[in-house]
Amino acid sequence: MNAMLVVIVGIAILVVGYIFYGGWLAKQWGVDDSKTTPAHELEDGMDYVPAKAPVLMGHHFSSIAGAGPINGPIQAAVFGWVPVVLWVLIGGIFFGAVHDYGALFASIRHKGQSLGEVVAVNIGERAKKLFLVFSYLTLVLVVAAFASIVAGTFEAKYTEAGAVDMAASATNASVAMISILFILMAIIFGILVYRRGAPLSVATIAGVIGIIICLVIGLNFHPIYLSNTAWMWIIAVYILVASVAPVWILLQPRDYLSSFLLYGMMIIAAVGVIGAGLTGADAAHMDMPAFTAWKDPITSLGTMFPALFVTIACGAISGFHSLVGSGTTAKQLDHERDAKPIAYGGMLIECALALISLAAVSFIWTEYKAGDIRVPTQVFATGISRMVASIPGLESTQTTVSSLLVLTVSAFCLTSLDTATRLARYMFQEFWLKPGETYKDATGVKATLCNPLVATAITVVLGVGLGMTGYGKIWPLFGAANQLLAALALLTVCAWLGNIGRNNKMFYFPMGFMLIVTLTSLFQTVTGRAKMIMAGAEGVDWGTYAQAILGTLLFILAIVLAIEGCQTIFGKKKKA
């Protein structure tokens, strides 16, 4: 099978899904562009700030993308390319895009508040508390994971004598330098656009030129070489500040500008896939089997069910997206019509990136299968750069293209990191507040806990602390927790649509399927760790206990939430 055909046909199917199914959903749900969005109704200059559609698309897409649509499909490729393509296309159009669009739309119809408030109004206050605890724990895992990933891509490498290995550290130092320059450029961009009234078109052109300058400087001048621990401390301070700063000064402009990096990466990848296909390069043919085996024969993912559906998250459906959509995007949406391209369309763009990622691993399948290249970012960069280099006239570009792809993927981890921290702060605050209250209404101890700086600091301490002390021990829980969050988000939106008399039947199968998949995966993880503990297996430590305890807690929370939600949806419980 030619990889170019797989990607092109797949993208064509995604476009058809966007036009027809996305348009049908807007009519079924009653999207009304004449309604005032929360960004205008509650504008406060900090969280509620109207953003033009291209700017908000940049923030939203940068926040939800990260390395997810690259890592998942590459890891799941061990089952063959057919299962991956089917799940990306079916999951993206009928699961993930519906999930993202529904979560954003539900939030803007609830004054831009998070899904926790949607749960409270449509299912119940107790369910809201449980949902907020579940979401907060998942976000702490996200902060821990991405803080560690970012620090790992910034850290210096050392020789056996303890000296900095300049050659081995060069790429990481470049990533760090480019990220710092991006932050400074984003602040300038935000001031020019939102405080000086600079036209977005002019500012965008200047910003794209600035991106190129940042890349050139970062690749050639990178004097900062720090240890992993030092970067973890710096990252902690950065996300603490970034997550309480007004969105217009950093989050909106940085994500908007960063999105051009991601778009550029996708263009380079598309050029590689199509160019290799048209030139008939050997790399253009998918060497990987259409289907390998029901049980992963290469790594240790387990059986296709449930592993495939948990491993490919951002490329098909991801619970984190619902928190981004209802946490930050809903507070910045200028018009209701913008929800479809930003949420539904943004998810399908991720699906396209997932297909390109699958093509990348197929080009180096022999090396991937043998274990020579396994890290997803390296697999993606190597595969795409080889395709580009197979095009006549571009033979000498492989090293440069590979470096740029690694830098781009690494830079986006930072974007997701501070968005996750801000979302966790929202969740933490909502847990202590009554319906309709803001942190400014709280008194006593709650006033302290709900203070944005305090709530963020608690999140940063927990998240970065886990990152410093072995978060990897509980990382296996993240996949199941994230997809469980997606199932609960689908259930929540379904309950709301039913309560207001709108068609919600398109949610029945996706939410039921995702509940079964994720609960099965979580059960396997918990029982596996329990068996290790009871058998006194080698390698059992505090991390193993943490996996068992957190997994059990998340499993129970999900079961209770699912029961209460289904009672509301199917009429066995009085609706709010």
N, C-alpha and C positions, 0 to 999 in steps of 0.2 A: 504494500500500500504506500502511495506517495503522501508524505506528510503535508505537502502544500495543499493537496486536495482535501485532506482531513480538516485542516485549519480553515480554508476558504469556505467549504460547505458548512462547517460548524458555525462560523461567524454569520453566514447567510441565514441559517436557522435562527440564530439569536436575534438578528434584525427583524425577521418575520414575527418572532415571539414578542418583541418590544412593540411593534406597530399594532398587532392585532390583539394579543392577550393583554398587554399593558393598557391599551386603549379601552378594551372591554371592562377591565377592572375599574378604571376611572369612572366609567358610567355606572357600574354596579354600586360603587361606594358613594357616589354623589359628590365627586370633587367639584368644587364651585370656586371659580377664580374671583368672584365678586366679594367673597368673604375676606375680612381683614385678618391677616395672620398674626400670631403672637409676637413676632418680631417687631411689628408696628404697634400693636395694642399695648404691649408691655415694655417697650423699648426703654432700657436703663443705661445704655452705654457700656455695659460690662458683659453680660451674658446674652441679653436680648438686643441684637443689633442686626437690622436688615442688611442682607448681602446680595449683590447682583448674582444672578444664576451662575455665570462662569466662575466667579470667585468661590461661591458656596460649593459648586461641583468640585473645585480643586481641593477644598478642605475635606469634604465628605469622602471623595475617592481616595485621597492621600491617607486619610485616617483608617478607612476600612481595608485598604489594600495591603500595605506593608509587604512582607515576604510570604504571606499566606497563600495567594493563588499560585505561587511558584513552588513552595515547599510541598504542599499537599499532593498535587498531581504527580510530582516527581517521585515521592515516596510511595504513592499508591500504584505507580506504574508496574510494580512487582506482580500485579494481577493481570497485566496485559492492557493493550491500548483500548480495546472495545469497552470493557467495563468503565474505564475512566471517562471516555468520551460520552457514553450514555448517561452517566451520573452528572457530568458537568452540564450537558445540554438539558436533560429532563429536570435535574435538580435546580439548575439556574433559572430556567423559565417558569417552572411551576412551584418551586419551593423557595429558593433564595430570593429571587426578585419580588415575589409576592410577600415574603416575610419582611424585606427591607421597606418596600413601598407601604405596606400595611402599618408597620411600626411608626414610620414617619407621619403618615396621615392621621393615625390615631392620636399621636402626640400633639399635632397642631390643632386638633379638635378638642384637646384638653389643655389649652393655654401653654403649649410648648413644654409641659412637664414630662417627666420620664415615664416609662411603662409602669413603674411602681404606682403612680397615681392613677393610671388607667386601670390597673388591677384593683385598686381600692374602690373606685367608683363603680366598676362593673362586676366585680366578683366579691370583694369584701375587704375590710380593714385587716383582718388576720392574714388573709392571703397576701395583702400588700407587704406586711412585715416579713413574711416568709420569702416573698419574691425579692425584696430588697436585700435580705441576708444572703440569699443564693447569688444574686447579681454581684454583690459587694465582694464575696469570697472569690468569685470568678475573676473580677477585675483586679483584685490583689495578686492573683496568679499571673494575670497579664502584665501588671507592672513589674513583678519579680522577673518574669521571663524576658521582657523586652529591655529592662535595665541591664540584665546580665548579657543579653545579646549585643546591645549597644556598647557596653564596656568591653566586651570581647572583640568588637570590630575596631575599637579605638586603642586598645592596650598595646604597649610596647613589648617586644620579645627580647629575652635576655639570653646571654651566653652562659655556659656552665660556670664561668668565673663571676657571674653576676653583673656584667656590663651590658648595656643596651646593644642589641644586635641591629645596627642601623639598616642593613639590607633587608633583613627579615621583617622589620617593623615599618618599612616605607609605605606599604599600602595602607596599613592601619592608621599611620600618622596622616596620610592624605585624606582618608575618610573623616578623621577628626577635624582637620583643618577646614575641609569643605563644609562640614556641618556647622562649625562655628561661624564661618563667613555667611552661610545661608541665614542663620539666625539674625545676624547684624543687618543683612540686606533686607530681610523681611520686616524688621522694625522700621527701617527707612521707608520701605514701600507702604507700610500701614499709615505712617504719618503723612506721607505725600497724598495718598488716595483719600483717607478718611478725615484728615485735619487740614490739608492744604487744597483739597478739591482738584487734584490732578486727574485728568481724564484717564479712565481705566485702560483704554487702548494704548495711549502714550506710555503709561506706567508699565503696562505689560511688555511692550517692546523693550523698554529700558531694563525690565526685570529679566527677560530672556537673555539679553546681552550680559547682564550681571551674572546670570547662571554660568554662562560660558567663561566669564572672567574668573568666577569662583573655582570652576573646574581647573582652569589653567594654573591658577595660583596654587590650589591645593595639590595638584599633581607635581608641581615643581618646587614648592616652598612649604615644608611641613616640619617646623622645628619643635613641635610639642611631642615629647615621648614620656608617657606616664604609665604607671602600673595599673592593673585591673582595679585594685582597691581604690586608688586615687580617682580614677574615672567614675567609680560607683558613687563616691562622695560628691563629685562635681555634678553628676547626673541627678543625684538626689536634690541638690540645691536648685538646679535648673528646673526640674519638673515642679518643685515646690513653688517657685516664682511664676513659671509659665502657666500653671494651672489656676492661679488666682488673678492673673493679669487680665485686663479687658481683652476680649477676643479680637478686637480690631487691630491691636498693636502687634500681635504675634501670631496667634492661631490662624486667623483668616488669611493674612498675607503670606505667611510661611507655607501653609498647606497649598495655597493657590500657586505660588511659585514652584513649589516642589512637585506639583502635579505635572509641570512641563518636563521635568526629569523623567517621570514615569511614562508620560506619553512618548518622549524621545526614546526611552528604552523599548517600548512596544513597537515603535516604528522601525528601529534597528532590527529587532527580532523578526518583524514581518518581512523586512527586506531580505534577511538571511533565509527565512523559510521559503519565500517565493523565489528568490534568486537561485537558491540551490535547486529548487524544483524545476525551474525553467531551463537551467543549464545542464540538468541531468546528472548532477553530482551524486556520487554514491551516498553521501550523507542525507540526500533528500528522501531516501527510502527508509521506511520504518523497519528496522531490523528486529524490534521486539515483537513477540508473538501477539496475536490478537487476544489470546487468552492463555494464561500460564497454568494456573491450578486454583482450586477452591481455597486451599491453604497456602499462604505466602511461602514460596519455595526459596526465597532469596534472603530476606531479612527476618524480622520477628514481629510482623504486624498481626499475625494470627490468621483467622479465616476471613474470607471476603465479607461475610456478614458477621459482625457489624463493622469490621475494620475499614472497608472502603468508604463508608458513609461518614465515618468519624474523622478519618485522615484527610479527606478532601473537604475542607470546611469553606474557606473564603472563595474557592473556585466553584462552589455549588450553593451552600447555605452556611451561614455563620451567625451565632447568637450575638457576638460582639457588634455586628452591624446594627442590630436593633437598639443597642445602647447608644451607639454613635448617632443614629437617626433621631431617636427620641431624647437624646441628652444634649447635643450641641446643634445639630443641623436644624431641628425643629424651631429652635430659638432664633435662627437667622434666615428662615425661609421668607423670601420677599412676596411671592405669590403662590397660591395653591397649585397652579399649573406647573410650577417648577419641581414639584414633588416627583412626578413621573420620570423625567430625564435624570434627576439627581439620584433618586433611590432605585427605581426599577432599572433605569439605564446604567447607573453606576455598577450595579451587581452584574449586569450582562457584560460590561467591559471587563470585569474581573474574570468572567467565564472565558472570554476571548484570550486573556492572558494565561489562563489555565491550559487552554488548548495549545498555545505556543510553548508553554513549559513542557507539556507532554511531547511535543515535537522535538524539543531540545534534548530530552533524555533518550529519545528514540535514536538520535544521531550518534550517541556514544553508548549504546545499549551494551555492547560487549564489555566495555570497561566498567560500566555501572554494575552489570551482573557479576563481574569478577571482583568487585569491591575496590577497584583502583581509584574510582572517583565516586564518592557517595554523598558528600555534603551538598544539599540541594542548590545552594547559591553557586557553588563551583560547577555543578552539573549544568545548570542553566547557562552560566557564562561560557563554559567550554563548548557546549553544544552550539549555541547561537554564534559564537565567534568563529567556529569552524565553518559554519554555513556561510557566513559573510565572506570569509577568506576563500571560499570555493568559487566565488563570483569573479569572473575575469576582470582584472584591474584592481582588485581589492585583496590580492593574495597576502600582502604585507600588513594587513590591518588586524590580524587575530589578537596579538598581545594588547594593543590599544583598546579594541572593542571589549575584550574580556575584562580588562581593568575597569573600564567605564561601567560595565554592567554590574560588577561586584560593588563598586562605589555607590551606584544608584540604589540597589537593593538594600545595602547596609544603611544608607541615609534614611530610608523610609521607616526603618524600625524606630527611629527617634520620633518620627511624626506620630506613630501609633502610641508611643509611650506616654507623651504628655496629654494626649486626648484621653487615654484610659485613666490617667490620674484625675483629670477634671471630672470625668464621668463617675469615678468612685467617690469623689467629693460630693457630687449631687446625691448619690445613693445614700451616703452616710448621713447627710443633712436631712434627707427626707424621712429616714427611719425615726428620727426624734420629733418630727413636726406633725401637727394635725392637718387634715385636709384644708387647703387654701392658705396655710401659713407659709411664710418665708422665714429665713433665718433671722431677719430683722424683728420678727414678732416673738421670738423665743425669749424666755426669761430664766433666771437661775442657772443651774448647771447646764440645762439644754442650750442656753444662749452661748455658753462657752464651747460646748461640743459642736454646735452648728456654725460657729464662726468659720468662715471660709478658710482662713489660715490654719486654724486648729484642725479642722476636718481633713484638710489636705496633708498636714504634717503627720497625722496619725496614719493616713494611707501610705505616705511615702516611707515612714518608718517600717511599717509592716511589709510593704512590697520590696523595698530595697534591702531590708533585713533578710528576707527570704532569698533574695538574689545573692546576697553575700555569704549566706550560710548553707548553701546547698539546695536551692529551690528545685534543682534537677530531680531530686528524690520524689517530688510530688508532681513533676511535669506530666507524667502519664495521665493524671486526672484532668488536665486542662482540656484535652480533646473532647472527652465525654461531657465535661461541665459546659464547655462552650456550645456544643450541639444540643445539650439539654436546655440551655438558655434559649436557643432558637425555637425548640418545641414549645416552651412556655410562652415565648413571645407570640407565636402563631396562635396558641390557645387564647391568649389575652385579647388579641385583636379580633379573633373570631367571636369571643364573648361580647365585646363592645358592639360589633356590627349587628349581632343578633339582638342586642338590647335596644338598638335604635331602629330596628326593623329593616335593615339592609341585608342583602344576600351575603351569607357567610359560608356557604357550602363548599366554596373552593378551598377552604382551610381544613376541612375534615380529614382528608387523606394525608396531606403533608404533616399535620400536627400528630396524627395517630402514628404514622410511619416513623417520624423522628423520635417520638416518645419510646416506641418499641426498640428502635436502634440504640438510642443512647442509654436507656436503662439497662439493656443487655450488656453493652460495653462497660458501663460503670459497675455492674454486678460482677462481671468477669474480673475487673481490676481489683475490686474489694476482696472477693473471695480468693484471688490469687495471692494477694498480700497476706491475708489471714492464714492461708496454708503455709506460707513461708515462715510466719511468726510462730505458729503452733509446732512446726517441724524443727524450729531452731536452725533454719537454713543459714548457710554461710552468706555474709553480706547484709544480714538484717541489722538495721540501725534505726535511729530516731526517724529517718525519712520514711522507712517502711511503715512504721507505726502511724506517722502523719498521713500517709496515703490511705491507710485503712480507716482511720478516724474521719478524715475529711471526706473520703469517698462515701462512707456510711451516712454522714450528715447530709451531703448533697443528695444522696439517693432518697433519703427519707423526706427531705424538703420537696423534692421533685414529685414524689408520689402523692403527698398531701396536696400540693398545688394542682396537680393534674386532676385529682378527684374533685376538688372544689370547683375548678374551672369547668369540668365536664358537667357537673351538676347544674351550673349556671347555663351553659350552652344548651343542654338538652332538657331544660325545664324542670329539673327536680329540686331546684333551689330558687328561692325568691330573688328576682333580679333587682339590682340597685336602681 
